Amino acid sequence: MATYTPRFPGSGTLIEETLIEGEAEGRAEGRAEDILRILDRRGVEVSEAVRERITSCADLEVLGTWLDRSLTATSAEELFAEA
């Protein structure tokens, strides 16, 4: 018996891959902005080097760790501490 596999326009194509990649980049950018906003609201000073490191990171897992740490960090450098 044959199974039905739906094929939507763009499914499995370069277009779909590009859209998925763009969505991931957007989530990373948003998470980086959230980290910087939290640090700003908490009065934690962020150097240009730290800001660049946060905004250039595309790894959502790493950004999630930094986001969690931004809630309690007393310095921006604490975000990058080895756990």
C-alpha positions in Angstrom: 0.0 0.0 0.0 1.4 3.4 -1.0 1.6 6.2 1.5 0.6 9.7 0.7 3.3 12.4 1.3 2.0 15.9 0.7 4.3 18.2 -1.2 3.5 21.8 -0.6 5.0 24.4 -3.0 8.5 25.1 -1.9 8.7 22.1 0.4 12.3 20.8 0.5 13.5 23.4 -1.9 16.1 26.2 -1.6 13.2 28.6 -1.0 12.1 26.6 2.1 15.6 26.3 3.4 16.2 30.0 3.0 12.9 30.8 4.9 13.8 28.5 7.7 17.3 29.9 7.9 15.9 33.5 8.0 13.5 32.6 10.7 16.3 31.2 12.9 18.4 34.3 12.3 15.4 36.4 13.3 15.0 34.4 16.5 18.7 34.8 17.3 18.6 38.6 16.7 15.5 38.9 18.9 17.0 36.9 21.7 20.2 39.0 21.5 18.1 42.2 21.7 16.3 40.7 24.8 19.6 40.0 26.5 20.8 43.5 25.9 17.5 45.0 27.0 17.5 43.1 30.3 21.0 44.1 31.1 20.2 47.7 30.3 17.0 47.7 32.5 19.0 46.1 35.3 21.7 48.8 35.0 24.4 46.4 34.0 27.0 48.2 31.9 27.7 46.5 28.5 30.9 47.3 26.6 31.0 47.4 22.9 33.0 44.2 22.8 30.3 42.4 24.8 27.5 43.9 22.7 29.3 42.7 19.6 29.7 39.2 21.0 26.0 39.0 21.9 24.7 40.4 18.6 27.0 38.3 16.4 26.0 35.0 18.1 23.6 32.8 16.0 23.5 29.8 18.4 20.0 29.8 20.0 21.1 27.5 22.7 24.0 29.7 23.7 21.8 32.8 23.5 19.3 31.0 25.8 22.0 30.4 28.4 23.0 34.0 28.2 19.4 35.2 28.5 19.0 33.1 31.7 22.2 34.5 33.1 21.3 38.1 32.2 18.5 37.9 34.8 21.0 37.7 37.7 24.4 38.8 36.3 26.0 41.7 38.1 28.4 42.3 35.1 28.0 41.6 31.4 31.1 39.3 31.5 29.2 36.9 33.8 27.1 35.9 30.8 30.1 34.1 29.3 31.3 32.3 32.4 32.0 28.6 31.9 29.4 26.6 33.8 
